[in-house]
Each structure stands twice: as structure tokens, then as C-alpha cells.
């Protein structure tokens, strides 16, 4: 019964997206050969043959390099919050001020995401990667100079620079996956891109409590903090140099027919504002923006306030608070990779997204109910279950958005998702923090559960309009007809080649 309904939905959605893609094809025909790289072929060579596509082994280097500098940046998001009580003592500030060291990442994203996505569309991946690593590197060295109790504004400035770098990072995984990877591996590649961000958060939960143990000697505390900042600055500098010399804009030949189609639009025919307006008229995508923001906003709130929640019930357990955060993210990384591979094999975007969203709600309910039981091992298990689904949802949202919005820019759709997440993240962090201070952790976590329930219901209302998959299927259907025509010029699809 479910399969029949899914097939019916697929047919309806295919018809709905047909008109959009036909209009897009007319634009491409008018575009001619204006934007082709050397070696690219026209979409029609007089024989109706599709353009040549190729997968390069270098694609794995690109996504791993991105994951590395994403890791370095996301690590710094939580490095203050997870030992918030120690930084409160060192800089003599309140807990809400330390919360803003995490929330500044969310706040900075909101005004800057649209200029950055415009830059990504106009200048490409390499310029955005250089800007991200340069800002991240600068922020880490500013922090090195801030290790004095009277220099909190300086350390905040360093965190602000790193938060600006994050704007150039968060929307990149789906763009890199589409530009470099084949249609059977884009979801896995996107998961690897998100994997770096999650691993950075995991290290941010784990390392600061180890590198900066609690103590009353301010000079010793300053030395520990300085060592932590120097390590981060060294890694950030190395990654910036690596990107300068190694990171590549895009492969010479496109990896898929859908990417070949997107490439053939000349820059002068692309309107960023028109793209935004088309996305705002896409009802399934608007629902996804809201549901993604609710889910990821809850994750940001839990991550930011985790130290406070654990210390309230388990005093003196700063290190274990970091380990619980590590458990959440490591489980989420596993969930991300499994979901990415599953999507590449099944293409069941809506069904998988809905199932993972519902399990995030279940995980949050169980975590809220068991946090105050007095057994840390129980918290480790329930937090890990929560992380597996809540953090595993991240690449699902990116890839579902690309499917719903093709042929619009992946950076624009991802940017709008992340903007929603930052807005809800700030709201949820502030509200849950106030609820915890006044009423305790259980009401604060129930507050998040309510919004996850709303998000689950809204996810069920999203229509599964898989436009990118439909475009690739149509392009593949044209290949046999080209071969049957006996065209000597019909290109073949070539596998991996050496860099």
C-alpha cells in the first residue's frame, strides 16, 4: 500500500517538475557554448548525444580537504561552552556571556549567508574556500593573543572571525558533492563533507576539558588555555596553506549529466535574486527550511548548554560532560554516513528524512527522562542514541533540499537551510538556558521535544519532488537512443582517471 502511494506521488511530482525543467532546458538552448570549459562538448553535437562526463580520483582529495578545514572551524564553536565554568572564572564573566561564544556562530551566519552564497555562485568553490580558511586562521591567532583575564573582548573578536569563516563553510558539502561526484555517490560525498563538521564538534567536546583542567591557579590556567589556542592556530595555518596550493575549483569534465546541464548556463543569464524568489515559491522546500531549522536548532541548543546540564546533575564532571558531547557527535557521524550510503542506494529521500526526524524526537524524550537519574552511563547511552539520529539528520536535509530545488544552486539552498538553523538555534539556546536556570533541565528539554514533534509532523507534509533524480534519469534514457543512432561522435561516460 505504501509502495503504491509512493509510486503515485512520484508520478505526480515528476509531472510537476517537468514544466520547470523544460523551461530550464529552453534557457540552456539559448545559452549556446558560452560557459564551457576546454574539452567540454555541447549538449547536442548534431546527433542528439549528451555531453561527456568523467569522474576524477582527485574528487576524494577535494572533499577530504574541505572536511579538514570544516573540522578545524567547527571545533572552535564549542571549545568555550564545554568548559564554560572555567572560562567564566578566568575572564570573570557570566554564563550567558559564555553562551554567546557559541551563539555568535549562529548570529553571524544570518546576515552574511546571502552575500556569501552570491559569492559562491559568481566566483566558485576555490574563492570561498580561501576566504574560509583565511578568516579561520586569523581568528585562531587573535585568540592566542587574548590569554589574559582582562582581554575577553580580544578573545571574543577571535571567535567572531572564526564565526565569519563558518559562513563560508556550512553550505559547501552539497555543492562540492554535486560539482565533483557522480549521481550514485553524491549523498555519500555530502555525508563526508558534513562528517568533518561533526568530527570537529566531537573534538571540541573532548579536547578542551583535557587540555584545560579546572584549577584555582590563574597563571597555570592561562598556560593551559594558551597551549590549546596555539595548537588550534597551528592546524588552521597548515590547512590555509594547503588550500592555497591544492584546492581546485572544479573538474575539467562534469561528473553527471545534471551538472553538465547546470554548467552550460552562461553567468550573464543567471540571476541570484531570481533564484531566491523561485526557491521562496517552492512550497516543499519552504517546509524543509522550517523542519531543518527546528531539528538542527535543537542540536545547537543541546550542544551549547550540555556542560551546564551535566554539571547541574553531576558536579565536577567537566571531563565526562565533554565525553558525553563526544558520544553524541560520534554516534551522529555514524548516522550521517549510514544515511548517506542508504540514500545513494535507495533514493528514498522523504521516507528516510521522516524516519530519522521521528527517531530524533524519540531520542530527545528518552534523554530528557534519564538525565537526572544519577547514572552517568545511562546518560552516555541515551545521549548517543539522540546524536545518532539528530546529528545524522544534517546531510539528509542538504541532499533532500538539492533534490527539491534542482537546477538552483546547491549553495543557495543549503545556505537558506543553515540560516533557518541559526535562527532557531539562537532562540532555542536562549529560551532553554532561561528555562534551565529557573525551572531545571527537564522542563528545558521538554521545550525542545515540543518543537521536534512539530517538525516531525511538518516533515510528513513535504511532497517528494525529486527533480535532480528525474533529470539524471532522462539524460540516461537519451544515451541508448544516441548509441542506436550509430553516431560516431556520441561520447562515452568514462570512469575514474588519474588526477
N, C-alpha and C positions, 0 to 999 in steps of 0.2 A: 504493500500500500504506500509506504513512504517512498519507495523507488519510483512508482508511477507518478506520484505528485512531483518528485524531483525532476523527472523527465518532462513533465508538463511545464513546470516552472522554467526549465532550461530552454524549451521551445519558445515560450513567451518572451523570455529575456533576450534570446537570440534575435527575435523579430524586433524588439525594442531597440537593440543596439545596432541593427542593420542600417537604419537610416543615418545614424551618426557616423558610422564607418564609411558609408557611401559618400557622404558629404566630404569626409576627410580625404577619401580617395580622389575626389574631383580636385581638391586643393593640390594634391600631390601631382596629378597630371599636369596642372598648370605650372607647377614649380620647375619642371624640367630637370636639368642636370646641375643646377646652380650650387648645391651644397655638397657634392660628392667628393670624397677623398680620392687620391690617386689609387687606381686599382679597383674602385667600385664600379659596378655596372648599373645601367639603367634598369628600372623595374620592368621595362619591356624592350627587347633588342630586335624588334621587328618580328619576333616569333612568339611573343607572349610568355617568355621564360622569366621566372623570378630571379632576383639578383643572387649572386654568390654569397654564401655565408661560411664562416670559419670560426672554430674555437681555438684559442691560443692558450698554451700552458701558462703563459705569464699572468693569466687571469687570477690564478690562485695567489700569486705574489701580491697582486693589487689588493685583493680582499683581505689578505693577512696583514698587509701593511696598514690598511685602514683600521682593522681591528686593533692593532697595536697602539696607534695614537688615540683611538677612541677609548681604549683601556686606560691610558695614562690620564686622560681628561676626566673620565667618569670616576676614577679612584679618588680624585680630589673633591668630588661632590659631597662625599660622606665623611671625609677624613677629620673634619671638625666635629660633626654631630655625634659620631660614635664614641668619642671621648669628650663629650660636651662638658661634663663636670670638671674635667682637668683644664680645659681652655677657659671655662668660667673663672676658675681660680687664678690662672696665670694672667689673664688680661683684665680680671676684675670686672666682668660684665655679667648681665643676667642671662638666663636660659633662653629667653625669647630672642636675644641678640645672637646667640649661637645658632638658633634655629634658622636665622636669616642667612647664615653662611651656607646653608643648603638651599634655602628658598631663593637666594639670589640667582642660582642657576635657572630656576623656573621663571622668575620675573624678567630676567634679561632676554630670555627667548622670545617673549611675547611681542615686543616692538620690533625686534631685529629680524624675525624669521622671514618676513615678506621681502625685505631688501636682499637678504642672503639667497633666497630661492630664485629671485630675479637674477642675481649674480651667477648662480649655478646654471641657469638656463642660457645666459648670454656668454659666459666665459668658460664654463665647463668644470669638470671634476678637479683638474690639476690646480687651478687658481684657488678654488675653495679649500682644497687640501693644504695648500701652502699657507693660506690665511689661518686655518685652524691650528696647525702646528706652530706657527709663529706666535700667535696670541697665547697658546698654552705654554710655550717655552718662556715667554716674557712674564706671565703670571707666576710661574714657579720660582723665577729668580727674584721677583719682588717679594715673595713670601720669605725667601732666605734672608732678606734684609729687614724682616719685621719681627725678629725674635727678641723682643723686649716688652715687658709688661705695659709700657706706655705707647706702644706702636700698633695698637689694634686697628686704627684706620689704615695703616700700611698693609697689614695682612688682609684686610677686607678688600683693598684695592687689588691685591694679587688674586684673590678669589674672584673678583669681578672680571678681571682679564680672562681667567680660565672659564668663567661662565659665558663670556662672549665667544670664546673658542668653541664651546659646546654647540652654539647656534649653527656653526659651520659643519657640525658632525652628525647630529641626530637624524637628519633627513637623508643621509647618504646611502645607507645599506641597500635600499630598494633600487636606487639609481645605479650604483655600482653593479648590482646583480643584473639589471636589465642591459646595461651597456657592454658588459663583458661575458655574460654566461648564457648558455643555451636554454631553451624553453623547458627542458627536463631537469634543470638544476638551479633555476633562479630562486626558488624558495629555500633550497639548501644554502645557496650563496648568501641570501639575505639573512638567514639564521646565523651564519658565520660572522657576518657584519655586526649583527646585534650581540652575538656572543662576546665580542671584545668589550662592548659597553658593560655587559653584565659581569664579566670577569673582573673588570676594573672596580665595579661596585663591591664585588666579593672581596677583593684585596683591600679596598677601603674599609670594609668591616673588620678584616682580620689583622692588618699590619699596625695601624695606629695604636691600638691597645698594647701591642707587643713592643713597639718602638718607643712609646711614651708611657711608661708605667706611672701610676699615681704616686705622689710623694709630696712632702711639705717643703723640701729644699728647692727654692725657686731657681737657683743657679743650675742645679742638676736637671731640673725640669726644662730649663731653657736649652741646655745642651742636647737633651733627647729630642726636643722639637726641632732644633737646628739640623741634627743628623737626618731626621725624617724629611725635612724640606730639601736638603742637599741631594738626597737620593732621588727624590722626585724630579728636581731640576736637571740632574744628570741624564736621567732617562728621557725627559722631554727634549733636551738638546740633541741627543743622539737621533731621536725619531724625526726631529725637524730637518737635520742634515740628510737623513735617509730619504725623506720625501723630496727634498730639493733635487737630489741626484737620480732617484729611481722611479718615482711615481709618474705614471703615464696617463695621458688624457683619455684615450680610448683605443681599441684595436683598429688596425687598418681596414679590416673587413668586419661587417656586423655579425654577431653570433646567431641572430634569428631573423626571420622574415619580418616580424613585427618591428624589430629595431631598424632594419633596413628601410622600412616604410617611414619610421619616425625621422631617420636621418635625412631623407630626401626632401624634407620641408626646408626651404631657404630661410635664413634668420629673419629677413625682412618681412616674411609672411607670418611670423609667429608673434602674437600679441599676448604679453603676460597678463594684462588686465582682462582680456577676453577669456583667457584660460581660467582665471579666478572666477569670473562670472559664470562660465559653464559649469565649473565644479559646484558653485553655490546653488545651481539649479538641478543638481544631481541628487535626488532625494535619498536613494540608498547610501550614497557617500555622506550626506549630512547626518544620517542616523549613525553611521560608523564613526564620524567625528565625535559625536556625543558619547557613544558607548566606549570608544577607545579612551577618551579623556577621563571618564568615570573610573575605569579599571586601572589605568596607569597612575592617575591621581591618587587612588587609594594606596598603590605601591609606594609612591613617593612619600606619602604621609607616614606609612608604617616604617619605611627606612629612616626617615628623618627623626622620628620620635622613638625608635627602638631602644636606644640607650636609656631614655627616661622611663619607658615602660618596664624594662628589665630591672633597673636599679630600684624602682619603687617596690617590687616584689622580692628581689634578690639583692640586697645591699652589698656593695663591694665586688660585684661580679661584672666589672667592666670588660674583662677579657672574654668571659662567656657571652656577654652581650654581642661582642664582635663576632664570636664564633657562631652565634645564632643567626646573625646577619649573613655571615658567610654561607651557612647552610641554606638559607632562603635563596640566595643567588645561585649557588652551585646547582641546587635542585632545579632552579629556573633555567639555567643554561642547558641542562639535560633535556628539560621540557621543550626548549626552543629548538634544539637540534632534532629531536624526535618529531616535533610538529612540522619542521621544515621538510624533512625527508618524507613524511606522510603526505604532505601537500603535493610534492613533486610526483608522487606515485598515484595519488587518487584524485587530485584536483577538487576535493570536496571542501571548498573554502568556507562556505556558510556553516555547514554541519560541524566542521572541526572548530570553528570560531565559537559557535554557540555552546558546544560541549565543554570547551576549555573555560569559557566565561562562567558557566554554571558551576563547574568544579572550583573555580576561584572563590565563588560565593560560599560553597560548602567549606572550603579550606579556611576562609576567614571566620566563619561561625565556629568551627572547631577550635581554631587558635584563640579566639576571644573567650571561649568557655573554659579552656585549660590553662590559660596564662597564670592565673592566681592560685593554682592547686598546690604550689610549693615544691614541685618536682621539675628540675631543670631538664631532665632527659625527656620528659613529656613535651616540654616547650620546643626542644630540638626537633622532635618528630612532627609535631603539628605545624611548626614554622616551615619545615622542609616541604611538607605537603602543600602548604599555601604557596610557597615560592615556585614549586614545580608548575603550577597552573597559572598563577598571577604573572610571574615573570615570563613564563613560556608563551603567554599571550602576545608579547611585543611583536615578534616577526609575523605572527598571523595577521595582526592589524595592518602592518605595512603591505603585505602581499595582497590581502583582500582589497585594500584601497587601490593598488595598482590595477587589479583586475576590473574594479568598478569604474575606473576613471580613464582607462586607455582610450585614445592615444595622448592624453595630457601628460605633462612632465611628472616623473616619479618624485622629483624633489619637491614640487609644489604640493602634491597630495600628502606626502609624508610630513612636510612642514606644517600643514594645517592640522594633521592628526596630533603632532607633537605640541603645537600651540594650545590645542584643547587640553592636552595632558598637563601642561604647565599651569594653565588657569585653574583647573580643578585641583592640581597638586598644592598650589598656594592656599586655596580655600580650605581644602581638607586638612592641611597641616596646621593652619592657624586654628580652625574650629576644633579639631581633635585635641590639639595641645591645650586649649582652654577647657575643654570638657574633662580631660585627664586631670588638670590642675584643680578643678572644682568638684568633680564627681568621681574620679577614678578611671582606671583603664577599661573596665568592662563597658560602661556607657560610651566611652570614646570609640571602642571597636564596634559596638552595635551601630553607632552612627555610620561607620563605613559599610557595614553589612547592608544597611537600607539602600544605599546608593548602588552597591553591587547588584542587589535584587532588581532595581530599576534598570540597570544596564543590561542584565540578562534578558529581561522582557523586551527591551528595545532591540537587542540583537536578533531576537526571533522575528522581528518585523522587517528586517533588511531583506530586500529582494536580491537574489543571487544572479547578477548580470555580469557574467564573466567575459568581458569584451576582449581582453588580450588573448585568452584561450581561443575564442572564436576567430580572431584574426589569424592566429597561427594555424588553426585547423583549415581555414580557407586557403592559406598560402600553400600548405602541404598538399591539399587536394589539387592545386594547379600544377604541381610538379609532375605527376604521372601523365597529365594531358600534354605537357610540354615535351616529355620524353617520347610519347606516342607519335607526336607530330614529326619526329625524326629530325628535329632541328640540330644542326651541328654546333650551333652557338649556345645551346642550353647549358648553363653552368651546373656543376655538381655541388653538393654540400660536402665540404671537406672536414675531416676530423681534426684532431689535435696536430699542431705543428710545433717545432722548436721555437719558442720565444720569437 
